[in-house]
Amino acid sequence: MSTASDIQSLHKDHQDHFKSQQTKDVNYRIKSLKKLKAVIERKEQQVYQALASDLGKSEFEAFITEYNVITGELDKYIKKTNSWSKPRKVRPSLLNFPSKARRYPEPYGNTLIISPWNYPFQLALAPLIGAVAAGNTVTLKPSEFSTATSQLLQEIIDEAFESQHVKVIQGDADVAKELTSLKWDYIFFTGSPPVGKAIYQAAAKHLTPVTLELGGKNPCVVHESANLKVAARRIVWGKFLNAGQTCIAPDYILAHSSVKNQLVENIKTEITNFFGSQPKDSPDFPRIIRKEHFEKLVEMFKNEHIITGGAHDMEELYIAPTLVDEPQRDSKVMENEIFGPILPIISYQSQEDLINWIDSYEKSLGAYVFSNNTDFEQWFINRFSYGGGVINDSIVQFVNERLPFGGVGNSGIGNYHGKKTFETFSHLKGVVHRGTWLDIPVKYAPYSGKLNLIKKALNWL
């Protein structure tokens, strides 16, 4: 674990490196990204081994949700960083005639990224790639709970970058507290709302801008018009991927009372189709990250009516895909975001029922509707505020890089993905370039007799 002295020394090294202007060289950025990609590709199997060690992920799931996301981002950034870094023309104001106007992307400077344990490879490197491409230095603090992946990240970063450019600092909450006590030019945090609020408070002392990727209790509404077989399959996939430890996973189902029973049967069938009659033996069903989280999850479904699942094994950190029937609003399973393989299902009859349930929570990071009724779909989109969502699927909003990803209200501040990550880590500096061949004197004092002329000119514009 790094000491306060180590952290402060690294922070000073990064400040000095940024002041040297080296990171503003686009070729330097692209060269760094190419080296990172080469190191990651050499260590592909080690990535899968680390994710299996930390979360029990299969190689397929690790590739689709983590490794391939990062190599794809690197390919895009290596290709696009040069063009994204160029000044962007905007239409000039006639009030400045003759002139041109530009927005100049410039790096913020020294950035801090604090990443979580649930997708420990992807959620650490995706913002890091954008920060490097934008010309910043990066200090990355990965989660202390995904130990194998955090150690591998440190090895990858040490091999790919100069330490004064990008560096990993490992440690617990005390290390995070020490890091956030320093003055950064940008902080990017992915984690829970309570910790996000603490990060925000620390950043406010230095007026440091932040991106906070948090979470929430994501509703999943199944309308009476829905294709129930497809809905069940897509809900089971989105919910039980990574054993439910996904910030945008469906957190609870609100199913119309006329289709609820059939939906339940379809969900039970799909769980078996995905993971067999004994999910514990499936190579495709991951494990819970640690004992403390396991115990918290098991407490959630005690004394609840379990439709299917409920089996658990502390030694293996295994909890079966579990469907909970009609929990009360004040129950433990409905109190906060679940973040595990537990899925409550609640019946509703009217839109008012949906409003009462969904509005009883803070704004969520995701929301999902299964329906073949376009009026209902539009009503839902317009009525509720949430970070992003999908009609007739779950969690796939994350896949489209052209849809900026982020929360609203309690579920987060700011967004990223694709080009948006570059922009998140860039200050777009506006500059007007005035010509000197004409200098209209009306703006200069003395102003006597000019007011009516100015008013007429502004009305004409």
N, C-alpha and C positions, 0 to 999 in steps of 0.2 A: 504494500500500500504506500502511495506517495505521501510524503510529509508536506506540511504547509510551506516549508522552505523550498522543496522541490517544485511545488505548484507555482509559487511566485517566481521562481527562477525561469521556469518554462514560459510563463506568461510574459516575462520581460524579453525572452528570446524571440517570441512570436511578434511582440510589438516592434522590436528592432528589425526583424526580417520584413515586416510589412512596410516599415518606413524606408527600407532600402529600395522600394518600388519594384522589386523583382517579380512579385506575384502579379503585377499589372501587365506583365509581358504575356500576351496570349499564347505565344509559342511555348513558354514555360508551363503554362497551365495545361495545354494539350499534351505536352511531353510527360507531365506528371500523371495525367489520366491514363495515357497509354501504358506507362510503367505499372500503374495500379492494376490495370486489366491483365497484363501479362502475369503478374504475381498471383492474382486470383485464379486465373486459368490453370496455373501450375498447381494450385492448392485445391482444386475442385473437390477431390475426394475427401480432403481434410475438412472442407466445409460441411459435407454431408455427415461425416463422422461426428463433428462437433454438435450439429443440430440433433443428431440421434442421441448423443450423450445427454444433452440438456433437456430435450423435450420429447424424445422418442419418435421423431419425425422419420417417415420413410424417405428413401432417396427421391422418389417421385414427387412427394409433397415438398421436400426441401428444394428440389430443382424448380418446380413451378412457382412456388410462393416466395422464394428467396434468391437462389443463385441466378436464375434466368432473368429475374427482375433487374438485378444489379448489372449483369453483363449487357443486358439490353440498354440500360441507362448509359453505361459507359460508351457503347457504340454510338448512341445518339449524341452524347456530349462531345465525343472526339470529333464527330462530323460537324456539329452545329456551333460549337463554342466560338469559333472565329466570326461567324456571321452574327450571332447573338450579341457579341461584344462591340459591334460597330455602332456608331451614333445612329439614332433613328429620326428621320425627318418627321416634322409635324407641320401643319399648315400655319404660316405666320399670321399675326394680327395685322390688319390694315392700319391700325393705329401706330404701328412701328415701321410703316413703309418708308424707305425700302429696307427689307430685312429677310433673313431666313431664321428658322427655329429648329433646334435639335434637342433630343434627349440623349444624354451620354450615360450609358451604364457604367457605374463605378463600384468597386467592392466596398463593403462597409469597413472591413479591416480585420480585426481579430475576433473570430467567432467561436462560440462554445456550443457543442452539440451533446445533449444528454439523451441516450437512447434506451429503449426498454428491453425486456427479456422475451417477449412473446414471439416476435420475429427478429431475433437479435442480430442477424446478419444484414437483412434487407433494410430494417429501419435505422440502422447505424450508418450504412454506406450510402443510401439514397440521398439524404440531405447533404452528406459530406461531399459527394460528387458535384452537386450543384454549387456548394460553397467554394470548392476549389476552382471549378470552371469560371465562377464569377470573379475570382482573383483574391480570395480571402485566405488567411491562415485558419487552421482548424485545430481545436483541442476537442477530442472525442472522449466522453466519459460513458462507456457502455455499462450495462446492468451488472451488478455483482451477483445476480442470481443465475444468469446463464454463463457459468464460469468457463466452460470449454470454448464457447464461441467468443467470449470476451478475450480470452487468451489468444485465440487464433487471430482475432482482429488486431490485437497488438502486434503480433508477428508480421501480419500482412502490411500494416501501416509502417512499421519500422523498416521493412524491406523496400517499400515503394516510395517513401518520402524522406526528405531531410527532416530531422527532428524539429527544426525551427519553423518548418512549414506546416506539417500535420503530425500530430502526436496523440497517442492514446494514454489516458490516465485512468488506471483501474482503482476501484475502492468502493466503500460503502456510502451511506447517507452523509457521514461526516466529511468525506472527500467532496461530495457534491455540494455540501454547504460551504466548504472552503472555496471551491471553484466559483460558486455564484456570488460570493462576497466580493470578488474582484470586478474591476471595470472592464466589460466587454463591449464590442461594437455591435454584436448581435448574438442572441441566444435562441437556440432551437431545441425545444423539449418535446419528447413524446412520452406520455405516461398518464397517470390518473389525475382527475381534477383537483383533489386536495394538494398533491405535490405541485401541480401546475400553478396553483394560487401562490404557493410559497416561492416558486421560481419568479413569478410575476412581481411579487413584493420586493424580492432581492434586486431584480432588474430595474425597478422603478427608482431605486436610490441613485442610480446613475443615468436615468432616462434612456436605458438601453432598450431598443426595439426587440420584440420577441415574436416567435411563432410557437404556439402551444397546441400540440396535437393531443387531444385528451380523449374522452369517451362519453358514454351515456347509456341509457336504457333504451335500446333501439327497438321500436315496435315493428311487428310484422303482421299486417292485416290480410286476412283471407276472406274476400268478398264471396257472396253466394254465387256469383257468376264465374268464379275461378275454375280453371282446369285443375282439379284436385290432385291427379296423379303427378302432373308436372310440378305443381306447387310443392307437394310433399318431397319429391326428389331434390328440388332446388333448395328447399329449406334445410333438409338434412345435410346436404353438401355444405351450404354456407355456415350452418350452425356448428357442425361437428368437425370441420376443418380445424386442425391444430387443437383438437379436443375442446373447441369452444373458446379458446384463449385468443380471441380476435376482437379488436376494438369496434369493428363494424358488423360483427355477427348479429343475427336476429336474437334479441334478448328475451322476448316473449311474443307469443302468438295471440292475436285477437281474431278469432274465427267466428263467422256468422253462425248463429245457433242451428240454422238449417243444414249446414254442411260440416259442422264440427266433428261429429262421430265418424263420418266417412274419411275426413282428413286425418283423424287419429289413426284409423286402420291403415291408411296409406303411408303415414309416417313410420308406423311400426314395421310395415313391409319393407320400406326403403332402408331403414336402419339395418335390417337383416341382409338385404341385398348388398349393402355397402360393406358391412363388417362381419357378416356371418351370425350364427346363433350365439357365438361366444366372442363378443368384440375384444375381450381381453387377449385372445389368441390371434387377433388380426394384426398383420404387419403394417396395416395402414391406419391404425388408430393410435394417436400419440398419447403422451402421459402429461400429468400435471407438473408444473415447474418445480414445486417444493412442498415440503410437509405443511408449512403454515397455510399456504393457499389451499391445499387439499382439505385440511381440517375445516377451513372456512366454508368451502363448497359443500362438504358433507352436512354441516350444520343447517345449510339452506333447505335441504329436502327432508330433514327429520320432521316427523309428525304431519307430513303432507301426503296427499293421495297420489301415489305413483302409478301411472298407467303402464309404463314399461321402464326397465332399467333399475337404477338404484344400487346395483352391486358396486362394491368398491374394495380396494386393497391398498392399505397404507404402505406396505413394503414396496409395492411396485408403483405407487402414486397413480393408481388406476381408478377412474370413475367411469362406469358404463354410460353410454348415451341414455339420458334419463328424461322422460316426459312426465311433467307434473300437472295434475288436473285441477283447474279452478282454484288456485291459491287466492287468499285474501290480500287486499292491497297493503295491509300492515304486516304481512308475513315476511320472514327473513329473505325469502327468495324473490320477493317483489320490492324490497326496500331500495336496493342499489343495483348497479350493473353486476351481472353474474360472473362473466368472464370464465366460463367453464362449460362442461357438456350437460348442462341442465336447461331444459326448455319448458317453461310454463305455457299452458294453453288455456285460454279464457274465452268463453262465448260472449258474443254481443248480439244485439238485435237491431239497434238503430245507430245512426250517425251520432246522436247525442251520447250514446254509450262510449263510442270511440273518443269523442271529445273529453268526456270525464276521465277516462283512463289516461290518454296520452298527455293531456294538459296537467295531470297531477304530477308529472315529472319535469325536470329541467329539459331544455332542448337537447335532442340526441344527436350523435354523430351520424347515424344512419337511420333510414326508415324504408320499409318494403311493403308493397301492395301487390297482391295477387288478385287479378280481376280481368274480366273481359267486358267491362262496362266503362267506356271512356268518360262518361259524365262523372262517375264515382272517382275515377283516377284523378281527374282534374280538380274535383272538389278536395281530395286529399292533399294534392300538391299545393293548392292555394291556401288551404286552411291551416296547415301545420308547418312550423319552422324546424328545420333540421339541416345537418351539414350537407348531406347528399343521399341519394337513394336510387332505387330501381323499381320499375313496374314489371312484375312477373319474373323476378329472379332475386337473388340475394348476393350482396357483397361485390358484384361484378363492376360497380362504378369505379372501383379501385384500378381496374385493368386499363381503362381509357385514359391515357396520359394527357389528352386534350381537355379532360374534365379536372380542373384544379381540385385537390383533395384537402378537406379541412372541416373544422367544426364551426359552430355558432353558439354564442352564449357560453353556457357551462361546458360545452363539448369542445371548445377550442377557439383560438385566435389565429387568423392567417391560414394560408394554404400552400400547397406545393404539388409536385409531380411534373415530369416533362419540363418544358420551357419555363413553367411557373416557378420551379425550384431555383433556376438561374435568377429570375426576377426577384424572388424572395430574398436572396442574398446579395442583391444589387440595389444601390441607390440610383434611381434614374434622374440624373441631374439635368434640369432644364436650362438651356442657354439660347439667348437671342443673339444673332449675328447681324448688326446694323451696317448698312451701306453708308458711305460718306459722300456719294456723288449728289445727294439731295438732302437738305436739312430744313424741313418746314418749320418756320419760327413761331407758329401759333402756341406751342407749349411753353415757350419761354416768357418770363416776366419782362416788361410790365404786362399785366393781364387786361388792362382797361380796354373795353370795346370788343373783347374776344369771346365773351361768354355765349352770346347768341350764335356766333359762328361755330363754336364747339358743339352746342346743342343740335344745330342743324346737321353737322357732320356725323354726330353719333346717331341721330335718327335715320340718316341715310344708310349708315352701316347696318 
